[in-house]
Amino acid sequence: MKKIALSLILVGFSALAMADGAELFKKCAGCHGANGQKKALGKSALIAGESMAKTIKQLKEYRAGTLNLYKMGTAMKGQVDTMSDEDIKAVAEYIATLK
């Protein structure tokens, strides 16, 4: 019974993270498209389905100001500057589910 309860709790937390990621992604959708299938400003790679690890790494580097892929470093820093590590993880998890 405890295993079932723990499983339900973990599923609930996962659903909350997904919901937060979907909400956070709304900020990204203007450039990357509703499903991550658009090149941001016609420059970036498509992000739909990108691995969580890659997205987390890149978003943290943009936030730190150390990444400038496609000469988008300044724009991306502005987008992620106020995101917490938890926010970055949630949006990365959501992006990984996009197709």
C-alpha positions, 0 to 999 in steps of 0.5 A, spaced: 500 500 500 505 504 501 508 503 494 502 505 491 501 511 495 508 513 493 507 512 486 501 516 486 505 522 489 511 521 484 506 521 479 502 528 482 509 531 482 511 529 475 504 532 473 505 539 477 512 539 474 509 538 467 504 543 468 509 548 470 513 547 464 507 548 460 506 555 463 513 557 463 514 555 456 509 560 454 514 565 454 518 561 449 513 560 444 513 567 441 520 565 438 520 557 438 513 556 436 507 553 440 510 546 439 518 548 439 517 547 431 520 554 429 527 556 429 527 562 433 528 569 429 529 564 423 536 563 427 536 557 432 535 550 431 528 546 433 528 545 440 522 540 440 524 533 443 531 536 445 533 532 451 532 535 458 540 535 459 541 539 453 536 544 455 538 545 462 545 545 460 544 551 455 539 555 459 543 555 465 549 557 460 544 563 457 542 565 464 550 565 466 551 569 460 556 564 457 553 561 451 551 565 445 549 560 440 546 563 433 548 570 436 542 569 441 546 570 447 543 576 449 536 575 447 536 568 451 539 571 457 534 576 458 528 570 457 532 566 462 535 571 467 529 570 472 528 563 471 530 558 477 533 552 477 527 548 478 523 553 473 529 551 468 528 543 469 520 544 469 521 547 462 526 542 460 522 537 461 516 540 458 520 541 451 523 534 451 515 532 450 514 536 444 514 533 438 
